[in-house]
Amino acid sequence: MMTFSTPERCLIENCKSAQAVGRFLVFDKGTFRTNTEESLEWSWGLKKGSLSLDEQPRNFVFLGASLHKLYRQWKWILIPEESAVTRFFDQELLMIYGRKKFPVVKETTFNYTFQPVFDMEDIYVTRQSHENPQKVDIHEYPFDKFPTITSSIDPRYVILHAGDMMANNIVDAAVKQTLRAKYPWLSEMEELYLRWMRPIPKNASKDPTYVPPVLHDTSSSSSKSSSEAVHLQRWIAHREESVSSSSAGSVNTTAPVRSDRILPRHDVVEDKRPFYDTFDEIQGDVAELTHRALNRQNNRTDLQPAKWTTSRISSWALAIANACIPPSPKQSTKAPKKSAGRRKGMINSNYQQCLIENCKNSQAIRRFLVFDKETSFRSNIVEALEWSWGLKKGSLNLDAQPRNFIYLGASLHKLYREWKWGLIPEESSVAQFFDEELLMIHERVEFPDVKEMAFNYTFQPVFDMEEIYVTRQSQENPKHIDIHEYPFDGFPTISTTIDPKYVILHLGEMFYNGILDVSTKQRLRAKYPYLKRVEKLYVQWTQPIPKNASKDPTYVPPVIDDASSSSASSSEAIYVQRCLAQSTKSSSSLSANPISTMAPVRAERIVLRHDVVADERPFYDTFDEAYGNVAQLTQCAVNNQNNRTDLQPAKWTASRISSWALENACVPSSPSYLIEVRTEK
């Protein structure tokens, strides 16, 4: 059976672009070799500078996000027909066609085979029917019954992709032998890849079919060209006369002619100027520009002048240091424990399987956040959640909460991030955060502790899901796969360990911040009336904390005195008593005699060292905190600060001057550094 690819449909699954289908390169030059396009231009009989792999229409393929990820990992490839490969060989001489006889690809379509390479045993692939979109076929490893694919993709790019895999030891020898036994012409594809990708000859620039001569511009420089030609003729005649006189033994006393004028102005010569357009080109070998490329460069308006700016110095440092970026002070450099979440039972019920499709992690499954604070429109949302949920200040890290993670395939995650579907909790999961007697949301003091290990959720499409189908692998029988279509009413209830608080935050963000239109909101509220409560919870939880929150001991707990410094505290207390007594005596003497010669008492020492007082020292850990409202430090925070080794001594540095400017509303433009401020005791 043969199927034809349709524009903007996945080449493999034949699903529409609404199902997270994107346009990707068949052969990406950014793999192993440098000067790829230059080598291909020479091998394919093209002119220098005429090939751009990123702009060739027949070097693109439409794929779903999950299939593209597997494609980039070389887990599957396309195999062309043998005739599409042998056309590049001279069958009489049994040699690869050279530059002069390279065949032109005129056919508009070619046939390809979907071929798994490795780690595809647990993966199934669906394919929607062309004739009947309601019919979806499921194909399992080794995909022998997968239909032949007819596409407009040029076989040269497929050969390059497969040859790259075979020639650069991406797969082991056993896999190569298996593939060669099934497709003997794979060896010829590897041979073509090595031939096409080898460096161009040193004298390639002398080939007029590779670097064609440039015609003079008669409209602007005809007179100069004529004068150059006259000068060149005179110089040649003079040179011949000079040589003949030298051969006769005579000494030529004529002044030498300037040799720098003998070249016509419009000759194509090698340009030595480096030109870096992007950071990726800085890391690779950048080819010297041709005259055509120079003209294109001069017409561009997005290039900056060649100066050593801060960004270019950083790019240079990254290029030579292999991108050794120091970690942020708040980020731990310790490797996370891989089995910690599973050991505690705090991850999805199906460990490392897609929560929706229930397929294994080999099928491009990754771990994502249920609620990502980066998508929120509110600032200081973590601080607000700590207050609303009855937590201590600084104790919540949304990016490290095990029950805020979900396993999804790449395609489903892309649709999730685009708000096209969501998880709907049960009504009881939402009602537990309300006081049913007072009909109010539980405040900080009475906030319930979520102790249940599993909750039930409903897979709910939101918008643009009408043409999307979702598969789900059976838990009991992995060979059984169900196909669910819009509106997914028959989709099974999902039981997972995800905390409903994070699902409520994700839904509340979607409802409250203008992501959905009014009709979509009304439709969802009609189906789930308690979604109005979800919105109320989101608004309540994310509102700014009270101004006097720092005085709440359950939010900012008091600091207990250190027993090791009890003697110092005692001496301070004695000194305070003496100061108070002397101050009383001084006051009585002042009342009797207004003029007193007694030395003033140092008032700054009468405060006990371990009293919890407001600390006036500013401390900015990150640039984001410098822009926000930074609370004054408690004694506990001061001790934590003093134990840090990544802070700098209290000196007026450029970053601290910027901090001072920020406090005085002098915000610098485009800051590119973190601000760290610390003051000594």
C-alpha positions in Angstrom: 0.0 0.0 0.0 1.2 3.5 -0.8 0.3 6.7 0.9 0.9 10.3 -0.2 2.1 13.0 2.2 -0.1 16.1 2.5 1.4 19.5 3.3 1.3 20.5 6.9 0.3 17.0 8.0 2.7 14.7 9.9 4.5 12.6 7.3 4.3 9.5 9.4 1.1 9.7 11.4 -0.8 11.8 8.7 -2.4 13.9 11.4 -3.2 17.6 11.0 -1.0 20.5 12.0 -3.2 21.1 15.1 -1.8 18.0 16.7 1.6 19.7 17.6 2.9 19.1 14.0 5.9 21.3 13.1 8.2 21.8 10.1 11.7 20.4 10.6 14.8 19.8 8.5 15.4 16.4 7.0 19.2 16.9 7.1 20.5 19.3 9.6 24.0 20.6 8.8 24.7 21.2 12.4 25.7 17.6 13.2 29.3 16.6 12.8 31.1 18.1 9.9 32.0 21.8 9.1 31.8 23.5 5.7 29.0 21.2 4.8 27.3 23.5 2.2 30.6 24.2 0.5 31.3 20.5 0.0 27.9 19.8 -1.3 28.0 22.7 -3.7 31.2 21.3 -5.2 29.9 17.7 -5.3 26.5 18.5 -6.7 27.8 20.8 -9.5 26.5 24.0 -8.0 28.0 27.5 -7.9 29.8 28.7 -4.8 27.4 30.3 -2.3 24.2 29.1 -4.1 23.2 26.4 -1.5 21.4 27.1 1.8 20.3 23.8 3.4 18.0 25.7 5.8 16.1 27.2 2.9 15.7 24.3 0.6 11.9 23.5 0.4 12.6 19.8 -0.3 14.8 19.5 2.8 11.8 19.9 5.1 9.5 17.4 6.7 6.3 17.8 8.8 6.4 15.8 12.0 4.7 15.6 15.4 6.9 16.8 18.2 7.4 13.3 19.7 8.3 11.7 16.3 10.7 14.6 15.6 12.5 14.1 18.9 12.9 10.4 18.1 14.1 11.3 14.6 16.8 13.7 16.1 17.9 10.8 18.3 18.4 8.6 15.3 15.8 6.1 16.5 14.2 5.9 13.1 15.1 7.0 9.6 13.6 7.1 6.1 15.0 4.6 3.6 14.7 5.6 -0.1 14.2 3.1 -2.9 17.3 1.6 -4.4 16.7 3.4 -7.7 16.8 6.8 -5.9 20.3 5.9 -4.7 21.9 4.2 -7.7 21.0 7.2 -10.0 24.0 9.0 -8.5 26.4 6.2 -9.7 27.8 5.7 -13.2 26.7 2.1 -13.7 29.3 1.5 -16.5 32.3 2.8 -14.6 30.9 1.8 -11.2 31.8 5.2 -9.9 30.0 8.1 -8.2 29.1 10.9 -10.6 31.5 13.8 -10.3 30.8 17.4 -10.4 30.5 17.7 -14.2 28.1 14.8 -14.7 26.1 15.1 -11.5 22.4 14.2 -12.3 19.7 16.8 -11.9 16.8 15.6 -9.6 13.7 16.4 -11.7 11.1 14.0 -10.2 8.6 15.7 -7.9 7.9 12.7 -5.6 9.8 9.7 -4.3 8.9 6.6 -2.2 10.3 6.0 1.3 10.1 3.4 4.0 9.7 4.1 7.7 12.5 2.2 9.4 13.1 1.8 13.1 16.8 1.8 14.1 17.1 1.2 17.9 15.1 1.5 21.1 11.7 1.3 19.2 10.5 -2.1 20.6 8.1 -0.5 23.1 6.8 2.2 20.7 3.7 2.2 18.6 2.9 4.6 15.8 -0.5 5.6 14.6 -1.5 6.6 11.1 -4.7 8.4 10.1 -6.4 7.2 6.9 -6.4 9.5 3.9 -9.8 8.3 2.7 -11.5 8.1 6.1 -10.1 10.5 8.8 -12.1 8.6 11.4 -10.0 5.5 10.8 -6.7 5.3 12.6 -4.3 2.3 12.2 -1.9 1.3 14.9 1.5 0.0 13.9 3.9 -1.8 16.3 7.5 -2.8 16.1 9.1 -3.8 13.7 6.6 -1.8 11.6 6.8 -4.2 8.6 3.2 -3.4 7.6 3.7 0.3 7.7 2.6 1.7 4.3 5.2 3.1 1.8 5.3 6.9 2.1 5.3 9.0 -1.1 6.8 12.5 -0.5 8.3 15.4 -2.3 11.5 15.2 -0.1 14.6 15.2 -2.2 16.4 11.8 -1.8 19.8 13.6 -1.5 18.8 14.9 2.0 17.6 11.5 3.1 20.9 10.0 1.9 22.8 12.6 3.9 20.8 12.0 7.1 21.2 8.2 6.9 24.8 8.4 5.8 25.6 10.7 8.7 24.3 8.0 11.0 26.1 5.2 9.3 29.5 6.9 8.8 29.8 8.6 12.2 29.4 5.6 14.5 26.1 6.8 16.0 24.8 3.2 16.1 26.8 0.1 16.9 28.1 -2.5 14.4 25.3 -5.0 15.1 22.6 -2.4 14.2 24.5 -1.5 11.0 24.8 -5.1 9.9 21.0 -5.6 10.5 20.1 -2.6 8.4 22.6 -3.4 5.6 21.2 -7.0 5.4 17.7 -5.6 5.0 18.7 -2.7 2.6 22.0 -3.6 0.8 22.1 -0.1 -0.8 22.7 1.5 2.6 26.4 0.9 1.9 26.1 2.9 -1.2 24.3 5.7 0.7 27.2 5.8 3.2 29.7 5.9 0.3 27.8 8.8 -1.2 27.8 10.7 2.1 31.5 10.4 2.5 32.1 11.4 -1.1 29.8 14.4 -1.0 31.1 15.7 2.3 34.8 15.6 1.7 36.7 18.9 1.4 36.7 20.8 -1.9 39.9 20.8 -4.0 42.4 23.6 -3.3 42.1 24.9 -6.9 38.3 24.9 -6.8 38.2 28.7 -7.0 39.8 28.5 -10.5 36.9 26.4 -11.8 34.6 28.9 -13.7 31.6 26.6 -13.1 32.1 26.9 -9.4 33.3 30.5 -9.1 32.0 32.2 -12.3 33.8 35.3 -13.6 32.1 38.6 -12.6 31.0 40.9 -15.4 32.1 44.5 -15.3 29.5 47.1 -14.5 29.5 49.2 -17.7 27.0 51.8 -16.3 29.3 53.0 -13.6 32.9 52.1 -14.3 33.3 51.8 -18.1 35.8 54.6 -18.3 37.8 53.2 -15.3 37.8 49.7 -16.9 39.1 51.1 -20.2 41.9 53.0 -18.4 42.8 49.9 -16.5 42.9 47.9 -19.7 45.1 50.5 -21.4 47.4 50.6 -18.4 47.6 46.8 -18.4 48.5 46.7 -22.1 51.2 49.3 -21.5 52.6 47.4 -18.5 52.7 44.2 -20.5 54.6 45.9 -23.4 56.9 47.5 -20.9 57.5 44.2 -19.1 58.3 42.4 -22.4 60.8 45.2 -23.3 62.3 44.9 -19.9 62.7 41.2 -20.1 64.2 41.3 -23.6 66.7 44.0 -22.5 67.7 41.9 -19.5 68.3 38.8 -21.7 70.7 40.9 -23.8 72.7 41.8 -20.8 71.8 45.4 -20.5 70.8 47.1 -17.2 67.3 48.5 -17.1 67.2 51.9 -15.4 63.6 52.5 -15.9 61.6 53.2 -12.7 59.5 50.1 -11.7 55.9 50.2 -12.5 53.5 49.8 -9.5 52.3 46.3 -9.5 49.3 46.9 -7.3 47.4 48.3 -10.3 47.8 45.4 -12.6 44.7 43.6 -11.4 41.4 44.8 -12.8 39.2 46.1 -10.0 36.4 43.6 -10.5 38.3 40.4 -10.4 36.9 37.9 -7.8 39.5 37.5 -5.1 39.4 35.7 -1.7 38.0 38.0 1.0 39.8 37.6 4.3 37.2 39.4 6.5 35.6 37.1 9.1 31.9 37.5 9.4 29.9 36.0 12.3 26.2 36.2 12.0 25.2 34.1 15.0 26.8 32.5 18.0 26.6 29.1 16.4 28.8 30.3 13.5 31.3 31.6 16.0 31.8 28.1 17.4 32.1 26.5 13.9 34.4 27.1 11.0 33.1 30.0 9.1 33.8 30.0 5.3 35.3 33.0 3.7 32.7 35.2 2.0 32.2 35.4 -1.7 31.5 38.6 -3.5 27.8 37.7 -3.6 27.7 37.1 0.1 29.5 40.4 0.8 26.8 42.2 -1.1 24.1 40.5 0.9 26.0 41.4 4.1 26.2 45.0 3.2 22.5 45.2 2.5 21.6 43.9 6.0 20.4 46.3 8.6 20.5 43.9 11.7 24.4 43.7 11.8 26.3 45.7 14.4 29.7 47.4 13.8 32.8 45.4 14.7 33.5 46.6 18.2 34.4 44.7 21.4 31.1 45.0 23.2 30.1 43.2 26.4 28.0 40.6 24.5 30.8 39.9 22.0 33.4 39.5 24.8 31.0 37.0 26.5 30.5 35.2 23.2 34.3 35.0 22.7 34.7 33.7 26.3 32.0 31.1 25.8 33.6 30.0 22.5 37.1 29.4 24.0 35.9 28.1 27.4 33.4 25.6 26.0 30.4 27.5 27.4 31.5 27.1 31.1 28.8 29.2 32.7 29.0 29.4 36.5 25.9 28.2 38.3 23.5 30.7 39.9 24.0 31.1 43.7 20.6 29.8 44.4 21.0 26.7 42.2 22.5 23.6 43.8 25.4 22.0 41.9 24.6 18.6 43.4 23.2 16.1 41.0 19.6 15.2 41.9 18.8 11.7 43.2 17.1 9.9 40.4 15.2 7.5 42.6 14.2 9.8 45.4 10.8 10.6 43.9 9.9 7.0 43.2 11.1 5.9 46.6 8.8 8.3 48.4 5.9 7.5 46.1 5.5 11.2 45.2 5.4 11.0 41.4 2.8 10.0 38.8 1.1 6.6 39.5 2.6 5.3 36.2 6.3 6.0 36.8 7.9 7.6 33.8 5.0 6.8 31.5 2.9 9.4 29.7 0.0 10.3 32.0 -2.4 10.6 29.1 -1.2 8.0 26.5 0.2 5.6 29.2 3.1 4.8 26.8 6.6 4.1 28.1 9.4 6.7 28.5 11.2 5.4 25.3 8.5 7.2 23.3 9.9 10.7 23.8 8.4 11.0 27.3 9.7 13.7 29.6 9.1 15.2 33.0 7.3 18.6 33.0 5.8 21.0 35.5 2.1 20.9 36.1 2.1 24.6 37.1 5.0 26.6 35.8 5.5 30.0 37.6 7.2 31.3 34.4 3.8 31.2 32.6 2.1 33.3 35.4 1.2 36.9 34.9 1.7 37.7 38.6 4.9 38.7 40.3 6.0 37.3 43.7 3.6 34.4 43.2 5.7 32.0 45.3 5.6 34.5 48.2 1.8 34.7 47.9 1.4 30.9 47.8 3.6 30.5 50.9 1.3 32.9 52.8 -2.0 31.5 51.5 -1.0 27.8 52.1 0.2 28.4 55.7 3.9 27.8 54.9 7.0 29.5 56.3 8.7 32.2 54.2 11.2 30.8 51.8 10.1 27.2 52.2 8.3 26.7 48.8 10.1 25.9 45.6 7.7 25.1 42.8 10.4 23.8 40.5 11.4 21.1 43.1 8.0 19.9 44.3 7.6 16.2 43.4 3.8 16.4 43.2 4.1 19.4 40.7 5.5 17.1 38.0 3.8 15.3 35.1 5.2 12.8 32.5 4.0 13.6 29.0 5.0 13.0 25.4 6.5 16.0 23.6 3.4 16.5 21.4 1.0 16.4 24.3 3.2 18.7 26.4 3.3 21.3 23.6 -0.5 21.3 23.4 -0.6 21.6 27.3 1.7 24.6 27.2 -0.6 26.1 24.6 -3.6 25.7 27.0 -5.4 23.4 24.5 -6.2 20.8 27.1 -6.1 20.6 30.9 -6.7 18.3 33.8 -10.0 18.8 35.7 -9.9 17.7 39.4 -12.9 16.2 41.2 -15.3 18.6 43.0 -14.2 17.1 46.3 -10.6 18.0 45.6 -11.7 21.6 45.2 -14.2 21.7 48.0 -11.6 20.7 50.6 -10.1 24.2 50.4 -13.4 25.8 51.4 -15.1 26.2 54.8 -18.6 24.8 53.9 -20.2 26.3 57.0 -18.9 29.8 56.5 -18.8 29.5 52.7 -15.3 31.0 52.7 -11.9 29.9 51.5 -9.7 28.5 54.3 -7.3 31.1 55.5 -3.7 30.6 56.3 -4.3 29.4 59.9 -6.8 26.7 58.8 -5.4 25.7 55.5 -5.9 21.9 55.0 -2.9 19.6 54.7 -3.1 17.5 51.5 -2.5 13.9 52.8 -4.1 11.8 50.1 -1.6 10.0 47.9 -3.7 9.9 44.8 -6.4 12.0 43.1 -8.7 11.5 40.1 -8.6 13.9 37.1 -10.5 14.2 33.8 -8.7 14.9 30.5 -10.5 17.9 29.1 -10.0 19.5 25.7 -10.2 23.3 25.8 -9.9 24.6 22.2 -8.6 23.6 18.8 -8.8 19.9 19.6 -11.6 18.9 17.2 -9.3 17.3 14.7 -6.9 15.7 17.2 -7.1 12.0 18.4 -5.4 10.7 21.5 -4.2 7.1 22.0 -4.0 5.3 25.3 -2.1 2.1 25.9 -3.9 -0.5 28.1 -2.4 -1.0 31.6 -3.2 -4.7 31.6 -2.4 -5.5 28.0 0.3 -3.3 26.4 -0.7 -4.7 23.0 -4.1 -3.2 23.3 -4.3 0.5 22.3 -7.5 2.6 22.4 -8.0 5.6 20.2 -10.1 8.5 21.6 -11.5 11.3 19.5 -13.0 14.7 20.3 -14.7 15.5 22.6 -13.0 12.6 24.5 -16.1 11.8 26.6 -15.1 8.1 26.7 -11.5 8.9 28.0 -10.9 7.0 31.2 -10.5 8.8 34.5 -6.8 9.4 35.4 -5.6 8.5 38.9 -2.3 10.2 39.8 -0.3 11.6 42.7 -0.3 15.1 41.3 -1.4 17.6 44.1 -4.7 19.3 43.1 -3.3 22.7 44.3 -1.0 22.8 41.2 -3.8 21.7 38.9 -6.0 24.5 40.4 -3.3 27.0 39.8 -2.9 26.0 36.1 -6.6 26.2 35.5 -7.0 29.4 37.4 -4.2 31.0 35.3 -6.0 29.9 32.2 -9.4 31.2 33.3 -8.5 34.4 35.0 -5.8 36.0 32.8 -7.6 36.3 29.5 -6.2 33.2 27.8 -9.7 31.9 26.9 -12.5 33.7 25.2 -15.9 34.1 26.9 -17.7 31.3 25.0 -15.0 28.8 25.9 -15.2 29.7 29.6 -19.0 29.5 29.6 -18.9 26.0 28.0 -16.4 24.7 30.5 -18.3 26.2 33.5 -21.6 24.7 32.2 -19.9 21.2 32.2 -18.0 21.7 35.5 -19.9 24.3 37.7 -17.3 24.1 40.4 -14.7 25.8 38.1 -16.0 29.1 39.5 -14.5 28.0 42.8 -11.2 27.2 41.1 -11.1 30.8 39.9 -11.8 32.1 43.4 -9.0 29.9 44.9 -6.6 31.2 42.3 -7.4 34.8 43.0 -7.2 34.3 46.8 -4.0 32.3 46.7 -2.1 34.7 44.4 -3.0 38.0 46.0 -0.2 40.0 47.6 0.7 39.2 51.2 -0.3 41.6 54.0 2.1 44.4 54.9 2.5 43.1 58.4 3.1 39.5 57.3 6.7 39.6 58.6 5.3 40.0 62.2 3.5 36.7 62.0 5.6 34.1 63.8 4.2 31.3 61.7 5.4 33.0 58.6 8.7 34.4 59.9 9.5 32.4 63.0 11.4 34.0 65.9 15.1 33.1 66.2 16.1 31.1 69.3 19.2 32.3 71.2 22.3 30.3 70.8 23.3 28.7 74.1 27.0 29.1 73.3 26.8 32.8 73.6 25.0 33.0 77.0 28.0 34.5 78.7 28.2 37.3 76.2 24.5 37.9 76.7 24.9 38.1 80.5 27.7 40.6 80.2 25.7 42.7 77.8 22.8 42.6 80.2 25.0 43.8 83.1 26.4 46.5 80.9 22.9 47.6 80.0 21.9 47.8 83.7 24.9 50.0 84.4 24.1 52.2 81.5 20.5 52.6 82.6 21.6 53.4 86.2 24.1 56.0 85.0 21.5 57.4 82.6 19.1 57.8 85.5 21.8 59.5 87.6 22.6 61.7 84.7 19.0 62.7 84.3 18.6 63.6 88.0 21.7 65.7 87.9 20.5 67.5 84.7 17.2 68.3 86.4 19.2 70.0 89.2 21.8 71.6 87.0 21.0 72.1 83.3 24.6 72.2 82.3 26.3 68.8 82.8 29.9 67.9 82.0 29.3 64.2 82.2 30.5 62.3 79.0 27.6 60.9 77.0 26.8 57.2 77.2 27.1 55.2 73.9 23.5 54.4 73.2 24.2 52.0 70.4 25.4 49.3 72.9 22.4 49.1 75.1 20.6 46.8 72.6 21.0 43.1 73.4 23.0 41.2 70.8 20.5 38.5 70.4 17.3 40.5 70.3 15.3 40.0 67.1 15.3 43.5 65.6 14.7 44.7 62.1 17.9 44.6 60.2 18.6 47.6 58.0 21.2 46.0 55.8 20.0 45.5 52.2 20.7 42.1 50.7 19.9 41.3 47.1 20.7 37.8 46.0 19.4 38.1 42.4 18.6 40.8 40.0 14.9 40.0 40.2 14.9 40.5 43.9 16.5 43.8 43.5 13.5 45.0 41.6 11.0 43.6 44.1 10.2 44.4 47.7 13.0 42.9 49.8 12.1 42.2 53.4 14.5 43.3 56.1 16.7 40.4 57.4 16.1 38.6 60.6 18.9 37.4 62.8 18.5 33.9 61.3 18.8 35.3 57.8 21.9 37.3 58.8 23.6 34.2 60.2 22.7 32.3 57.0 24.2 35.2 55.0 27.4 35.2 57.0 27.9 31.5 56.3 27.8 31.9 52.6 31.0 31.8 50.7 29.8 33.1 47.4 29.2 36.7 48.7 31.8 39.4 48.2 33.1 41.8 50.9 31.4 45.2 51.5 33.1 47.4 48.9 31.8 49.9 46.5 31.8 47.8 43.3 30.0 48.4 40.1 27.2 46.0 41.1 26.7 47.7 44.4 26.6 51.1 42.9 23.9 49.8 40.6 22.1 48.4 43.6 22.2 51.9 45.2 20.9 53.4 42.0 18.0 50.9 41.9 17.0 51.8 45.5 16.9 55.4 44.3 14.8 54.6 41.3 17.7 55.0 38.9 17.2 51.8 36.9 20.0 51.0 34.5 19.2 49.9 31.0 19.6 46.3 29.9 21.5 44.9 32.9 23.5 41.8 32.2 24.7 40.8 35.6 23.4 39.7 39.0 23.5 42.1 41.8 24.9 40.8 45.1 25.1 43.1 48.2 26.3 42.3 51.6 27.3 44.5 54.5 29.5 43.4 57.3 28.3 43.1 60.9 
